[in-house]
Amino acid sequence: MKRVSLLLLLCLAPVLASKAQLPCDSIEASLITCSPGDEVYSLYGHTALRCRNFTRKADVAFNYGVFSFGQPHFLWRFILGQCDYMVLGIPWDVFIKEYEERGSRVTQQTLNLTSEEANRLWAYLVVNCLPENRKYRYNYFYNNCTTQVRDMIERAVTGSVTYAEDSSRSDATYRDLIHSYTQCYPWTGEGCDILLGADADRVASARASQFLPEVLMQNMEHASVSDENGMVRPLLLRTEILLHERPRAEQHGLMSPAVAGWTFVFLSLLLVGYEVWRRCWLWVWDVILLLARGLSGSLLTFMALFSEHPAVDSNWLVVLLNPLAFVGLFLVIRAAFRRSQTRWFAFDSANLLLFAVIFLLGMQKFGELIVPLTLAFAARPLSRYVRMRRATTKI
């Protein structure tokens, strides 16, 4: 790391001395797009900027996707949406080797920049890599490693950049865009659906969709630069594939979220049948469900109230999963030990009915688990009602 920083600082010297009319370096800049990997953090691919400074004999990949698990309070900051990523200049051979070992496809799109623009881009990137500048507040929709690269290119270009829009994505929401990359990873997609609220169901504009590396790469293909004199030129000189993608291993999960959810419903109905048949109350099952609802609901509620992550503060799932379950947990345990009744199940029935209305009105799209979970939770008040009716009829 120190070797790279020293290299960049040395290369920065002639740029900072531009007022002395030193000649510009010969620089070729390229947008690098790496195809998705199998790890959660690499499911959406990656973007970097490659700059070859032929004058200084430097070949550097500027990577805005660097983070460290060793940061103080990393997990806590991640939950709060306060993760700081950084940009580092990495020797090209080191950068490309990682993706070669991973088996990713690496596409290089060489930018059609003037000498002045290329040197300006190089200067901006080098200054960004200085210790006092390298960190930035990461946001996976609006300010990630891909949007940072795009913004640096636009900042260096003299004029405005116009991108070719993909009509097939014109009505895609943020959630749709995420789903297109999690199809082979259903539990990862389910986790995203649980955490993301109604704001994720907004249609993403063509520019907003560029938070995904492959979308930016496709938009770049026919992008153009218009200068102040009205002259238009293509933004790209050429596109080439540096590494071809190796076949990825098939993912074999035990069951999909939908299968797991409906299996859970079947189990819940079996327990209801047993309670009605034996005229008993399996209150421990209620305790398990309420504890799970309370813990998951506490996380969702905390993120909705305090997290800076986008789209988590509009999550209607907090109606179904919320900390009020802990109140129900206390009431159920007390009723079980006192062998008395509790009003919790009446309250929970109203709560579940409210969530059903939200679902039917389409206020938010939910994952495959949510309908089965709602039915499984509704089975508990149903069981209580049927047993009470039978007891009343018997009297």
Helices and strands as residue ranges (DSSP letters): H 2-16, G 18-20, E 27-34, G 40-42, E 46-53, E 58-66, H 74-79, E 84-91, H 92-102, E 106-111, H 115-128, E 135-137, H 145-156, E 160-162, G 167-169, H 174-182, H 186-195, G 198-201, G 208-211, H 213-220, E 224-226, E 232-234, E 236-243, H 257-278, H 283-306, G 316-319, H 325-338, H 344-360, H 370-394
